[in-house]
Amino acid sequence: MGIIAWLIFGGLAGWIASKIMGTDAQQGILLNIIVGIVGAMIGGFLGSNLLGIGITGFNITSFLVAVVGACVLLFLVGLFTGGRRRV
């Protein structure tokens, strides 16, 4: 059950980040999960090194760290792709 919970956690974080960054129309559920999980790693790394907070389990602080990390990831991807959006 643990892996399924983390996939749902990552999917929700990736979906919210894609809504914030305006890339939701380009992403499906699989990409939202990947963005959320990678974003959680980025957010955990940045949060623990800069602010002393990170992913500590299933709580609101960890979720916010994951969403911020996913937004950072989507921003960086947008920089490297030139900000192109498919319609």
Jmol script that loads the backbone (N, CA, C; Angstrom):
load data "model"
ATOM      1  N   MET A   1       0.812  -1.202   0.000  1.00  0.00           N
ATOM      2  CA  MET A   1       0.000   0.000   0.000  1.00  0.00           C
ATOM      3  C   MET A   1       0.854   1.263   0.000  1.00  0.00           C
ATOM      4  N   GLY A   2       2.081   1.200   0.520  1.00  0.00           N
ATOM      5  CA  GLY A   2       2.927   2.379   0.610  1.00  0.00           C
ATOM      6  C   GLY A   2       3.258   2.993  -0.739  1.00  0.00           C
ATOM      7  N   ILE A   3       3.609   2.165  -1.722  1.00  0.00           N
ATOM      8  CA  ILE A   3       3.975   2.696  -3.038  1.00  0.00           C
ATOM      9  C   ILE A   3       2.782   3.350  -3.722  1.00  0.00           C
ATOM     10  N   ILE A   4       1.610   2.788  -3.540  1.00  0.00           N
ATOM     11  CA  ILE A   4       0.401   3.371  -4.140  1.00  0.00           C
ATOM     12  C   ILE A   4       0.114   4.736  -3.518  1.00  0.00           C
ATOM     13  N   ALA A   5       0.283   4.844  -2.214  1.00  0.00           N
ATOM     14  CA  ALA A   5       0.072   6.125  -1.541  1.00  0.00           C
ATOM     15  C   ALA A   5       1.061   7.175  -2.029  1.00  0.00           C
ATOM     16  N   TRP A   6       2.327   6.777  -2.222  1.00  0.00           N
ATOM     17  CA  TRP A   6       3.323   7.734  -2.720  1.00  0.00           C
ATOM     18  C   TRP A   6       3.032   8.138  -4.164  1.00  0.00           C
ATOM     19  N   LEU A   7       2.516   7.224  -4.969  1.00  0.00           N
ATOM     20  CA  LEU A   7       2.136   7.565  -6.349  1.00  0.00           C
ATOM     21  C   LEU A   7       0.984   8.552  -6.368  1.00  0.00           C
ATOM     22  N   ILE A   8       0.017   8.354  -5.498  1.00  0.00           N
ATOM     23  CA  ILE A   8      -1.107   9.286  -5.403  1.00  0.00           C
ATOM     24  C   ILE A   8      -0.611  10.645  -4.907  1.00  0.00           C
ATOM     25  N   PHE A   9       0.242  10.637  -3.895  1.00  0.00           N
ATOM     26  CA  PHE A   9       0.838  11.860  -3.354  1.00  0.00           C
ATOM     27  C   PHE A   9       1.579  12.626  -4.447  1.00  0.00           C
ATOM     28  N   GLY A  10       2.404  11.917  -5.208  1.00  0.00           N
ATOM     29  CA  GLY A  10       3.152  12.542  -6.303  1.00  0.00           C
ATOM     30  C   GLY A  10       2.239  13.027  -7.413  1.00  0.00           C
ATOM     31  N   GLY A  11       1.223  12.239  -7.738  1.00  0.00           N
ATOM     32  CA  GLY A  11       0.286  12.642  -8.780  1.00  0.00           C
ATOM     33  C   GLY A  11      -0.465  13.908  -8.412  1.00  0.00           C
ATOM     34  N   LEU A  12      -0.916  14.005  -7.174  1.00  0.00           N
ATOM     35  CA  LEU A  12      -1.611  15.218  -6.731  1.00  0.00           C
ATOM     36  C   LEU A  12      -0.682  16.428  -6.722  1.00  0.00           C
ATOM     37  N   ALA A  13       0.526  16.248  -6.233  1.00  0.00           N
ATOM     38  CA  ALA A  13       1.489  17.356  -6.215  1.00  0.00           C
ATOM     39  C   ALA A  13       1.827  17.801  -7.636  1.00  0.00           C
ATOM     40  N   GLY A  14       2.032  16.847  -8.543  1.00  0.00           N
ATOM     41  CA  GLY A  14       2.325  17.186  -9.931  1.00  0.00           C
ATOM     42  C   GLY A  14       1.164  17.862 -10.626  1.00  0.00           C
ATOM     43  N   TRP A  15      -0.064  17.398 -10.328  1.00  0.00           N
ATOM     44  CA  TRP A  15      -1.256  17.985 -10.942  1.00  0.00           C
ATOM     45  C   TRP A  15      -1.453  19.429 -10.479  1.00  0.00           C
ATOM     46  N   ILE A  16      -1.310  19.671  -9.178  1.00  0.00           N
ATOM     47  CA  ILE A  16      -1.469  21.035  -8.661  1.00  0.00           C
ATOM     48  C   ILE A  16      -0.376  21.946  -9.224  1.00  0.00           C
ATOM     49  N   ALA A  17       0.847  21.449  -9.290  1.00  0.00           N
ATOM     50  CA  ALA A  17       1.940  22.251  -9.861  1.00  0.00           C
ATOM     51  C   ALA A  17       1.684  22.561 -11.329  1.00  0.00           C
ATOM     52  N   SER A  18       1.149  21.590 -12.074  1.00  0.00           N
ATOM     53  CA  SER A  18       0.862  21.837 -13.491  1.00  0.00           C
ATOM     54  C   SER A  18      -0.260  22.848 -13.656  1.00  0.00           C
ATOM     55  N   LYS A  19      -1.214  22.870 -12.724  1.00  0.00           N
ATOM     56  CA  LYS A  19      -2.272  23.896 -12.755  1.00  0.00           C
ATOM     57  C   LYS A  19      -1.675  25.268 -12.472  1.00  0.00           C
ATOM     58  N   ILE A  20      -0.805  25.343 -11.473  1.00  0.00           N
ATOM     59  CA  ILE A  20      -0.164  26.615 -11.113  1.00  0.00           C
ATOM     60  C   ILE A  20       0.684  27.141 -12.265  1.00  0.00           C
ATOM     61  N   MET A  21       1.439  26.249 -12.909  1.00  0.00           N
ATOM     62  CA  MET A  21       2.369  26.658 -13.963  1.00  0.00           C
ATOM     63  C   MET A  21       1.716  26.721 -15.341  1.00  0.00           C
ATOM     64  N   GLY A  22       0.457  26.318 -15.461  1.00  0.00           N
ATOM     65  CA  GLY A  22      -0.252  26.406 -16.741  1.00  0.00           C
ATOM     66  C   GLY A  22       0.135  25.352 -17.760  1.00  0.00           C
ATOM     67  N   THR A  23       0.603  24.191 -17.300  1.00  0.00           N
ATOM     68  CA  THR A  23       1.008  23.135 -18.232  1.00  0.00           C
ATOM     69  C   THR A  23       0.091  21.922 -18.170  1.00  0.00           C
ATOM     70  N   ASP A  24      -1.045  22.039 -17.506  1.00  0.00           N
ATOM     71  CA  ASP A  24      -1.915  20.882 -17.290  1.00  0.00           C
ATOM     72  C   ASP A  24      -2.456  20.306 -18.592  1.00  0.00           C
ATOM     73  N   ALA A  25      -2.712  21.157 -19.583  1.00  0.00           N
ATOM     74  CA  ALA A  25      -3.248  20.672 -20.860  1.00  0.00           C
ATOM     75  C   ALA A  25      -2.240  19.788 -21.602  1.00  0.00           C
ATOM     76  N   GLN A  26      -0.961  19.938 -21.293  1.00  0.00           N
ATOM     77  CA  GLN A  26       0.087  19.176 -21.976  1.00  0.00           C
ATOM     78  C   GLN A  26       0.401  17.865 -21.279  1.00  0.00           C
ATOM     79  N   GLN A  27      -0.059  17.692 -20.049  1.00  0.00           N
ATOM     80  CA  GLN A  27       0.348  16.555 -19.243  1.00  0.00           C
ATOM     81  C   GLN A  27      -0.817  15.607 -19.001  1.00  0.00           C
ATOM     82  N   GLY A  28      -0.502  14.343 -18.919  1.00  0.00           N
ATOM     83  CA  GLY A  28      -1.458  13.347 -18.510  1.00  0.00           C
ATOM     84  C   GLY A  28      -1.170  12.912 -17.086  1.00  0.00           C
ATOM     85  N   ILE A  29      -1.880  11.909 -16.625  1.00  0.00           N
ATOM     86  CA  ILE A  29      -1.726  11.464 -15.247  1.00  0.00           C
ATOM     87  C   ILE A  29      -0.329  10.897 -14.986  1.00  0.00           C
ATOM     88  N   LEU A  30       0.229  10.177 -15.947  1.00  0.00           N
ATOM     89  CA  LEU A  30       1.565   9.598 -15.754  1.00  0.00           C
ATOM     90  C   LEU A  30       2.616  10.691 -15.609  1.00  0.00           C
ATOM     91  N   LEU A  31       2.548  11.706 -16.443  1.00  0.00           N
ATOM     92  CA  LEU A  31       3.519  12.802 -16.344  1.00  0.00           C
ATOM     93  C   LEU A  31       3.305  13.600 -15.064  1.00  0.00           C
ATOM     94  N   ASN A  32       2.055  13.752 -14.614  1.00  0.00           N
ATOM     95  CA  ASN A  32       1.807  14.423 -13.337  1.00  0.00           C
ATOM     96  C   ASN A  32       2.454  13.665 -12.191  1.00  0.00           C
ATOM     97  N   ILE A  33       2.369  12.339 -12.212  1.00  0.00           N
ATOM     98  CA  ILE A  33       2.987  11.529 -11.166  1.00  0.00           C
ATOM     99  C   ILE A  33       4.504  11.696 -11.190  1.00  0.00           C
ATOM    100  N   ILE A  34       5.079  11.626 -12.382  1.00  0.00           N
ATOM    101  CA  ILE A  34       6.533  11.765 -12.506  1.00  0.00           C
ATOM    102  C   ILE A  34       6.984  13.149 -12.054  1.00  0.00           C
ATOM    103  N   VAL A  35       6.275  14.199 -12.491  1.00  0.00           N
ATOM    104  CA  VAL A  35       6.622  15.564 -12.093  1.00  0.00           C
ATOM    105  C   VAL A  35       6.494  15.721 -10.584  1.00  0.00           C
ATOM    106  N   GLY A  36       5.451  15.137  -9.998  1.00  0.00           N
ATOM    107  CA  GLY A  36       5.268  15.241  -8.553  1.00  0.00           C
ATOM    108  C   GLY A  36       6.354  14.540  -7.767  1.00  0.00           C
ATOM    109  N   ILE A  37       6.751  13.356  -8.204  1.00  0.00           N
ATOM    110  CA  ILE A  37       7.787  12.608  -7.482  1.00  0.00           C
ATOM    111  C   ILE A  37       9.147  13.277  -7.638  1.00  0.00           C
ATOM    112  N   VAL A  38       9.501  13.652  -8.856  1.00  0.00           N
ATOM    113  CA  VAL A  38      10.786  14.344  -9.071  1.00  0.00           C
ATOM    114  C   VAL A  38      10.752  15.705  -8.383  1.00  0.00           C
ATOM    115  N   GLY A  39       9.603  16.375  -8.442  1.00  0.00           N
ATOM    116  CA  GLY A  39       9.462  17.659  -7.751  1.00  0.00           C
ATOM    117  C   GLY A  39       9.613  17.528  -6.249  1.00  0.00           C
ATOM    118  N   ALA A  40       9.112  16.429  -5.674  1.00  0.00           N
ATOM    119  CA  ALA A  40       9.275  16.194  -4.242  1.00  0.00           C
ATOM    120  C   ALA A  40      10.749  16.025  -3.896  1.00  0.00           C
ATOM    121  N   MET A  41      11.491  15.351  -4.766  1.00  0.00           N
ATOM    122  CA  MET A  41      12.923  15.201  -4.519  1.00  0.00           C
ATOM    123  C   MET A  41      13.634  16.556  -4.598  1.00  0.00           C
ATOM    124  N   ILE A  42      13.285  17.347  -5.608  1.00  0.00           N
ATOM    125  CA  ILE A  42      13.896  18.677  -5.758  1.00  0.00           C
ATOM    126  C   ILE A  42      13.510  19.562  -4.568  1.00  0.00           C
ATOM    127  N   GLY A  43      12.219  19.575  -4.244  1.00  0.00           N
ATOM    128  CA  GLY A  43      11.751  20.386  -3.122  1.00  0.00           C
ATOM    129  C   GLY A  43      12.359  19.940  -1.802  1.00  0.00           C
ATOM    130  N   GLY A  44      12.474  18.634  -1.600  1.00  0.00           N
ATOM    131  CA  GLY A  44      13.094  18.126  -0.380  1.00  0.00           C
ATOM    132  C   GLY A  44      14.554  18.514  -0.278  1.00  0.00           C
ATOM    133  N   PHE A  45      15.262  18.439  -1.395  1.00  0.00           N
ATOM    134  CA  PHE A  45      16.676  18.822  -1.416  1.00  0.00           C
ATOM    135  C   PHE A  45      16.832  20.310  -1.120  1.00  0.00           C
ATOM    136  N   LEU A  46      16.073  21.146  -1.847  1.00  0.00           N
ATOM    137  CA  LEU A  46      16.173  22.594  -1.646  1.00  0.00           C
ATOM    138  C   LEU A  46      15.683  22.997  -0.261  1.00  0.00           C
ATOM    139  N   GLY A  47      14.560  22.412   0.163  1.00  0.00           N
ATOM    140  CA  GLY A  47      14.003  22.765   1.468  1.00  0.00           C
ATOM    141  C   GLY A  47      14.912  22.382   2.618  1.00  0.00           C
ATOM    142  N   SER A  48      15.518  21.214   2.532  1.00  0.00           N
ATOM    143  CA  SER A  48      16.387  20.787   3.631  1.00  0.00           C
ATOM    144  C   SER A  48      17.689  21.580   3.658  1.00  0.00           C
ATOM    145  N   ASN A  49      18.198  21.953   2.496  1.00  0.00           N
ATOM    146  CA  ASN A  49      19.461  22.698   2.451  1.00  0.00           C
ATOM    147  C   ASN A  49      19.286  24.188   2.720  1.00  0.00           C
ATOM    148  N   LEU A  50      18.151  24.754   2.285  1.00  0.00           N
ATOM    149  CA  LEU A  50      17.969  26.198   2.439  1.00  0.00           C
ATOM    150  C   LEU A  50      17.165  26.571   3.677  1.00  0.00           C
ATOM    151  N   LEU A  51      16.159  25.764   4.016  1.00  0.00           N
ATOM    152  CA  LEU A  51      15.250  26.137   5.098  1.00  0.00           C
ATOM    153  C   LEU A  51      15.224  25.148   6.257  1.00  0.00           C
ATOM    154  N   GLY A  52      15.842  24.018   6.078  1.00  0.00           N
ATOM    155  CA  GLY A  52      15.831  23.018   7.128  1.00  0.00           C
ATOM    156  C   GLY A  52      14.549  22.197   7.189  1.00  0.00           C
ATOM    157  N   ILE A  53      13.744  22.239   6.111  1.00  0.00           N
ATOM    158  CA  ILE A  53      12.522  21.428   6.059  1.00  0.00           C
ATOM    159  C   ILE A  53      12.598  20.518   4.846  1.00  0.00           C
ATOM    160  N   GLY A  54      11.858  19.460   4.863  1.00  0.00           N
ATOM    161  CA  GLY A  54      11.874  18.534   3.744  1.00  0.00           C
ATOM    162  C   GLY A  54      10.655  17.642   3.766  1.00  0.00           C
ATOM    163  N   ILE A  55      10.723  16.561   3.015  1.00  0.00           N
ATOM    164  CA  ILE A  55       9.649  15.583   2.969  1.00  0.00           C
ATOM    165  C   ILE A  55       9.804  14.668   4.173  1.00  0.00           C
ATOM    166  N   THR A  56       8.826  14.715   5.073  1.00  0.00           N
ATOM    167  CA  THR A  56       8.915  13.932   6.306  1.00  0.00           C
ATOM    168  C   THR A  56       7.825  12.878   6.408  1.00  0.00           C
ATOM    169  N   GLY A  57       6.971  12.769   5.441  1.00  0.00           N
ATOM    170  CA  GLY A  57       5.868  11.804   5.485  1.00  0.00           C
ATOM    171  C   GLY A  57       4.652  12.394   4.806  1.00  0.00           C
ATOM    172  N   PHE A  58       3.505  11.862   5.128  1.00  0.00           N
ATOM    173  CA  PHE A  58       2.262  12.345   4.533  1.00  0.00           C
ATOM    174  C   PHE A  58       1.666  13.428   5.421  1.00  0.00           C
ATOM    175  N   ASN A  59       2.107  14.661   5.207  1.00  0.00           N
ATOM    176  CA  ASN A  59       1.553  15.807   5.932  1.00  0.00           C
ATOM    177  C   ASN A  59       1.534  17.011   5.008  1.00  0.00           C
ATOM    178  N   ILE A  60       0.913  18.083   5.454  1.00  0.00           N
ATOM    179  CA  ILE A  60       0.722  19.259   4.594  1.00  0.00           C
ATOM    180  C   ILE A  60       2.052  19.931   4.258  1.00  0.00           C
ATOM    181  N   THR A  61       2.989  19.954   5.188  1.00  0.00           N
ATOM    182  CA  THR A  61       4.288  20.566   4.909  1.00  0.00           C
ATOM    183  C   THR A  61       5.014  19.815   3.797  1.00  0.00           C
ATOM    184  N   SER A  62       5.006  18.501   3.866  1.00  0.00           N
ATOM    185  CA  SER A  62       5.649  17.695   2.825  1.00  0.00           C
ATOM    186  C   SER A  62       4.959  17.886   1.491  1.00  0.00           C
ATOM    187  N   PHE A  63       3.635  17.992   1.523  1.00  0.00           N
ATOM    188  CA  PHE A  63       2.894  18.190   0.285  1.00  0.00           C
ATOM    189  C   PHE A  63       3.243  19.539  -0.340  1.00  0.00           C
ATOM    190  N   LEU A  64       3.320  20.584   0.472  1.00  0.00           N
ATOM    191  CA  LEU A  64       3.671  21.906  -0.056  1.00  0.00           C
ATOM    192  C   LEU A  64       5.100  21.933  -0.596  1.00  0.00           C
ATOM    193  N   VAL A  65       6.004  21.247   0.079  1.00  0.00           N
ATOM    194  CA  VAL A  65       7.390  21.143  -0.408  1.00  0.00           C
ATOM    195  C   VAL A  65       7.405  20.437  -1.762  1.00  0.00           C
ATOM    196  N   ALA A  66       6.612  19.378  -1.908  1.00  0.00           N
ATOM    197  CA  ALA A  66       6.550  18.648  -3.173  1.00  0.00           C
ATOM    198  C   ALA A  66       5.960  19.509  -4.283  1.00  0.00           C
ATOM    199  N   VAL A  67       4.922  20.283  -3.986  1.00  0.00           N
ATOM    200  CA  VAL A  67       4.304  21.151  -4.998  1.00  0.00           C
ATOM    201  C   VAL A  67       5.286  22.242  -5.429  1.00  0.00           C
ATOM    202  N   VAL A  68       5.979  22.852  -4.475  1.00  0.00           N
ATOM    203  CA  VAL A  68       6.962  23.894  -4.819  1.00  0.00           C
ATOM    204  C   VAL A  68       8.091  23.295  -5.659  1.00  0.00           C
ATOM    205  N   GLY A  69       8.565  22.126  -5.284  1.00  0.00           N
ATOM    206  CA  GLY A  69       9.609  21.468  -6.067  1.00  0.00           C
ATOM    207  C   GLY A  69       9.140  21.124  -7.470  1.00  0.00           C
ATOM    208  N   ALA A  70       7.884  20.687  -7.602  1.00  0.00           N
ATOM    209  CA  ALA A  70       7.340  20.375  -8.923  1.00  0.00           C
ATOM    210  C   ALA A  70       7.199  21.645  -9.763  1.00  0.00           C
ATOM    211  N   CYS A  71       6.830  22.759  -9.134  1.00  0.00           N
ATOM    212  CA  CYS A  71       6.764  24.034  -9.863  1.00  0.00           C
ATOM    213  C   CYS A  71       8.142  24.452 -10.352  1.00  0.00           C
ATOM    214  N   VAL A  72       9.153  24.265  -9.514  1.00  0.00           N
ATOM    215  CA  VAL A  72      10.535  24.567  -9.916  1.00  0.00           C
ATOM    216  C   VAL A  72      10.922  23.696 -11.104  1.00  0.00           C
ATOM    217  N   LEU A  73      10.589  22.415 -11.041  1.00  0.00           N
ATOM    218  CA  LEU A  73      10.893  21.501 -12.146  1.00  0.00           C
ATOM    219  C   LEU A  73      10.213  21.944 -13.433  1.00  0.00           C
ATOM    220  N   LEU A  74       8.932  22.281 -13.366  1.00  0.00           N
ATOM    221  CA  LEU A  74       8.208  22.710 -14.568  1.00  0.00           C
ATOM    222  C   LEU A  74       8.757  24.024 -15.106  1.00  0.00           C
ATOM    223  N   PHE A  75       9.181  24.925 -14.222  1.00  0.00           N
ATOM    224  CA  PHE A  75       9.798  26.173 -14.653  1.00  0.00           C
ATOM    225  C   PHE A  75      11.101  25.906 -15.402  1.00  0.00           C
ATOM    226  N   LEU A  76      11.936  25.022 -14.847  1.00  0.00           N
ATOM    227  CA  LEU A  76      13.212  24.695 -15.496  1.00  0.00           C
ATOM    228  C   LEU A  76      12.992  24.007 -16.837  1.00  0.00           C
ATOM    229  N   VAL A  77      12.024  23.104 -16.903  1.00  0.00           N
ATOM    230  CA  VAL A  77      11.710  22.444 -18.177  1.00  0.00           C
ATOM    231  C   VAL A  77      11.249  23.478 -19.195  1.00  0.00           C
ATOM    232  N   GLY A  78      10.449  24.447 -18.750  1.00  0.00           N
ATOM    233  CA  GLY A  78      10.002  25.518 -19.644  1.00  0.00           C
ATOM    234  C   GLY A  78      11.148  26.360 -20.168  1.00  0.00           C
ATOM    235  N   LEU A  79      12.161  26.584 -19.323  1.00  0.00           N
ATOM    236  CA  LEU A  79      13.331  27.341 -19.777  1.00  0.00           C
ATOM    237  C   LEU A  79      14.095  26.592 -20.863  1.00  0.00           C
ATOM    238  N   PHE A  80      14.267  25.281 -20.665  1.00  0.00           N
ATOM    239  CA  PHE A  80      15.034  24.495 -21.621  1.00  0.00           C
ATOM    240  C   PHE A  80      14.281  24.222 -22.910  1.00  0.00           C
ATOM    241  N   THR A  81      12.961  24.226 -22.863  1.00  0.00           N
ATOM    242  CA  THR A  81      12.170  23.989 -24.077  1.00  0.00           C
ATOM    243  C   THR A  81      11.770  25.293 -24.741  1.00  0.00           C
ATOM    244  N   GLY A  82      12.215  26.395 -24.186  1.00  0.00           N
ATOM    245  CA  GLY A  82      11.896  27.689 -24.787  1.00  0.00           C
ATOM    246  C   GLY A  82      10.514  28.175 -24.440  1.00  0.00           C
ATOM    247  N   GLY A  83       9.849  27.556 -23.485  1.00  0.00           N
ATOM    248  CA  GLY A  83       8.519  27.970 -23.086  1.00  0.00           C
ATOM    249  C   GLY A  83       7.448  27.682 -24.097  1.00  0.00           C
ATOM    250  N   ARG A  84       7.750  26.804 -25.056  1.00  0.00           N
ATOM    251  CA  ARG A  84       6.763  26.479 -26.079  1.00  0.00           C
ATOM    252  C   ARG A  84       5.602  25.731 -25.482  1.00  0.00           C
ATOM    253  N   ARG A  85       4.412  26.060 -25.921  1.00  0.00           N
ATOM    254  CA  ARG A  85       3.219  25.366 -25.447  1.00  0.00           C
ATOM    255  C   ARG A  85       2.488  24.798 -26.644  1.00  0.00           C
ATOM    256  N   ARG A  86       2.070  23.554 -26.482  1.00  0.00           N
ATOM    257  CA  ARG A  86       1.255  22.930 -27.523  1.00  0.00           C
ATOM    258  C   ARG A  86      -0.203  23.282 -27.297  1.00  0.00           C
ATOM    259  N   VAL A  87      -0.925  23.449 -28.402  1.00  0.00           N
ATOM    260  CA  VAL A  87      -2.354  23.767 -28.291  1.00  0.00           C
ATOM    261  C   VAL A  87      -3.172  22.599 -28.750  1.00  0.00           C
TER     262      VAL A  87
END
end "model"
wireframe off; spacefill off
backbone 0.3
color backbone group
